[in-house]
Amino acid sequence: MIADELLPAVAPRLILASTSPHRRALLARLGLPFECQAPEVEETLLAGELPADRALRLARAKAAAVARRQPESLVIGSDQVASLNRAGQWHWLHKPGNRQTCREQLLSMSGCEVAFHTATVLATPAGAHEHVDFTAVRFRTLSPAEVDRYIDREPAFDCAGGFKCEGLGVTLFDSIATQDPTALIGLPLIWLCQALRSAGVAV
């Protein structure tokens, strides 16, 4: 009989606590086997909550919701908050859901810097790793006709802010300031790779 300590270790399941196709596609880049589960978390806004705090709270909640069902797994929870600060007041930018809301939101960002806080939590049986990435996107001055043309070519109604930086969304920008370009799409892979390695996953 082979002693237990000589048996090969079984890699823990890797679960993405999200149904987002964008996050799923990003995680697939790493070439690791994983599955997706819906976290079913209430995403109610809290009064006075700052963007980074909201993103981290929801990322923790998503990871915890799935980790409770799968306590021996590695669970990734992530949330992104897009916001615009005008005169000291934060204005939340959501997934527009339809053309008119998308149009209004993109025009509101014209000539402005928009903040994207992308929080990610890796829940493990031994504890959690947490990170909040900050990306600043400076939008060029946009005319209504330019916004309409963008929406016609790339309707991004399911994306925070209403655009796809990995697609034609770059035509709307003056600049992007970031340490990890994948964070703006929805999952900061540079940090996630570090966290997975810390949890014993070969990446």
C-alpha positions as CSV (number, residue, x, y, z in Angstrom):
1,M,0.0,0.0,0.0
2,I,1.3,3.5,-0.9
3,A,1.6,5.8,2.1
4,D,-0.8,8.8,2.0
5,E,2.1,11.2,1.9
6,L,3.4,9.6,-1.3
7,L,0.1,10.1,-3.2
8,P,0.1,13.0,-5.6
9,A,-1.6,16.1,-4.3
10,V,-5.0,16.9,-5.8
11,A,-5.2,20.5,-7.0
12,P,-8.1,22.4,-5.5
13,R,-11.0,23.4,-7.7
14,L,-10.8,26.9,-9.1
15,I,-14.1,28.7,-9.2
16,L,-14.9,32.1,-10.7
17,A,-17.8,33.6,-8.7
18,S,-19.2,35.3,-11.7
19,T,-21.3,34.8,-14.8
20,S,-19.6,37.6,-16.7
21,P,-18.4,36.5,-20.1
22,H,-15.7,39.1,-20.0
23,R,-14.2,37.8,-16.7
24,R,-14.6,34.2,-17.9
25,A,-12.6,35.1,-21.1
26,L,-9.9,36.8,-19.1
27,L,-9.5,33.9,-16.6
28,A,-9.3,31.5,-19.6
29,R,-6.2,33.2,-20.7
30,L,-4.3,31.6,-17.9
31,G,-5.0,28.1,-19.3
32,L,-6.1,26.7,-15.9
33,P,-9.2,24.5,-15.5
34,F,-11.9,26.4,-13.7
35,E,-15.7,26.6,-13.5
36,C,-18.1,29.5,-13.0
37,Q,-20.8,29.8,-10.4
38,A,-23.3,32.7,-9.9
39,P,-22.6,34.3,-6.5
40,E,-26.2,35.6,-6.2
41,V,-25.2,38.6,-4.2
42,E,-27.3,41.7,-3.5
43,E,-25.5,44.8,-5.0
44,T,-27.4,47.5,-3.2
45,L,-25.5,50.9,-2.9
46,L,-24.7,52.0,0.6
47,A,-25.0,55.7,1.4
48,G,-21.7,57.5,1.6
49,E,-19.7,54.5,0.3
50,L,-16.6,55.4,-1.7
51,P,-16.0,53.6,-5.0
52,A,-13.0,51.5,-3.9
53,D,-14.9,50.4,-0.7
54,R,-17.9,49.4,-2.7
55,A,-15.9,47.4,-5.2
56,L,-14.0,45.5,-2.4
57,R,-17.2,44.9,-0.4
58,L,-18.9,43.3,-3.3
59,A,-15.9,41.3,-4.4
60,R,-15.6,39.9,-0.8
61,A,-19.3,39.1,-0.8
62,K,-19.2,37.3,-4.1
63,A,-16.2,35.2,-3.1
64,A,-17.7,34.4,0.3
65,A,-21.0,33.4,-1.2
66,V,-19.5,30.7,-3.3
67,A,-16.8,29.7,-0.8
68,R,-19.5,28.9,1.7
69,R,-20.8,26.3,-0.8
70,Q,-17.3,25.1,-1.8
71,P,-15.1,25.6,1.3
72,E,-12.2,23.5,-0.1
73,S,-12.0,25.4,-3.4
74,L,-10.2,28.5,-4.5
75,V,-12.8,31.1,-5.3
76,I,-12.3,34.3,-7.2
77,G,-14.7,37.2,-6.6
78,S,-14.4,40.4,-8.4
79,D,-16.4,43.7,-8.8
80,Q,-15.7,46.9,-10.8
81,V,-17.0,50.3,-10.0
82,A,-16.9,53.1,-12.5
83,S,-17.3,56.6,-11.2
84,L,-17.0,60.2,-12.2
85,N,-16.0,62.9,-9.6
86,R,-17.6,66.3,-10.2
87,A,-17.0,69.1,-7.7
88,G,-16.3,66.5,-5.0
89,Q,-19.3,64.4,-5.6
90,W,-19.1,60.8,-6.9
91,H,-21.4,59.9,-9.8
92,W,-21.8,56.1,-10.3
93,L,-21.5,54.8,-13.9
94,H,-23.4,51.5,-14.4
95,K,-23.8,49.0,-17.1
96,P,-26.2,51.0,-19.3
97,G,-28.4,48.1,-20.4
98,N,-29.9,50.0,-23.4
99,R,-28.9,52.5,-26.1
100,Q,-30.3,55.7,-24.6
101,T,-28.7,55.2,-21.2
102,C,-25.4,54.3,-22.9
103,R,-25.6,57.4,-25.0
104,E,-26.3,59.7,-22.0
105,Q,-23.5,58.0,-20.0
106,L,-20.8,58.3,-22.7
107,L,-21.7,62.0,-23.3
108,S,-21.4,62.6,-19.5
109,M,-17.9,61.3,-19.7
110,S,-16.9,63.6,-22.6
111,G,-13.7,65.5,-21.7
112,C,-13.6,63.9,-18.2
113,E,-11.4,61.5,-16.3
114,V,-13.3,58.4,-15.2
115,A,-12.1,56.2,-12.3
116,F,-12.4,52.5,-12.5
117,H,-11.9,50.5,-9.2
118,T,-11.6,46.8,-9.8
119,A,-11.5,44.7,-6.7
120,T,-10.6,41.1,-6.6
121,V,-10.6,38.5,-3.8
122,L,-9.1,35.1,-3.9
123,A,-10.7,33.0,-1.1
124,T,-8.8,29.9,-0.1
125,P,-9.3,27.4,2.8
126,A,-6.4,29.2,4.6
127,G,-7.7,32.7,4.1
128,A,-8.2,35.4,1.5
129,H,-6.0,37.5,-0.7
130,E,-7.5,40.9,-1.6
131,H,-6.6,43.7,-4.1
132,V,-8.1,46.9,-5.5
133,D,-6.8,48.1,-8.8
134,F,-7.2,51.7,-9.9
135,T,-7.4,52.7,-13.5
136,A,-8.0,56.3,-14.8
137,V,-9.4,56.8,-18.2
138,R,-9.4,60.3,-19.8
139,F,-12.1,60.7,-22.4
140,R,-11.6,63.0,-25.2
141,T,-14.3,65.6,-26.0
142,L,-17.0,63.7,-27.8
143,S,-19.7,65.0,-30.1
144,P,-23.2,63.3,-30.0
145,A,-22.6,62.1,-33.6
146,E,-19.3,60.4,-32.5
147,V,-21.1,58.7,-29.6
148,D,-23.9,57.5,-31.8
149,R,-21.4,56.1,-34.3
150,Y,-19.5,54.3,-31.6
151,I,-22.7,52.7,-30.3
152,D,-23.8,51.7,-33.8
153,R,-20.5,49.9,-34.3
154,E,-20.0,48.4,-30.8
155,P,-23.0,48.4,-28.5
156,A,-21.5,47.7,-25.1
157,F,-24.6,47.8,-23.0
158,D,-23.4,45.1,-20.6
159,C,-20.1,46.9,-19.8
160,A,-19.4,49.3,-16.9
161,G,-19.4,52.8,-18.5
162,G,-20.9,51.6,-21.8
163,F,-17.7,50.9,-23.8
164,K,-15.1,48.1,-24.4
165,C,-11.5,49.2,-24.0
166,E,-10.4,46.0,-25.7
167,G,-12.4,47.0,-28.7
168,L,-13.4,50.2,-30.4
169,G,-13.7,51.9,-27.0
170,V,-10.1,53.1,-27.4
171,T,-11.3,55.5,-30.0
172,L,-13.1,57.5,-27.3
173,F,-10.0,58.0,-25.1
174,D,-7.2,60.5,-24.7
175,S,-5.3,58.2,-22.3
176,I,-5.4,55.3,-19.9
177,A,-3.3,55.2,-16.7
178,T,-3.1,51.7,-15.3
179,Q,-0.7,49.1,-13.9
180,D,-2.7,46.3,-15.4
181,P,-4.7,46.7,-18.6
182,T,-6.8,43.6,-17.9
183,A,-8.2,45.3,-14.8
184,L,-10.2,47.7,-16.9
185,I,-11.8,44.7,-18.7
186,G,-12.9,43.3,-15.4
187,L,-10.2,41.1,-13.8
188,P,-6.6,42.2,-13.0
189,L,-4.7,39.1,-14.2
190,I,-1.2,40.3,-13.1
191,W,-2.3,40.5,-9.4
192,L,-4.4,37.3,-9.7
193,C,-1.4,35.3,-11.0
194,Q,0.6,36.4,-8.0
195,A,-2.3,35.5,-5.6
196,L,-2.7,32.1,-7.3
197,R,1.0,31.3,-7.0
198,S,0.8,32.3,-3.3
199,A,-2.0,29.7,-2.9
200,G,0.1,27.0,-4.5
201,V,-1.2,27.1,-8.1
202,A,1.4,26.8,-10.8
203,V,0.7,29.7,-13.2
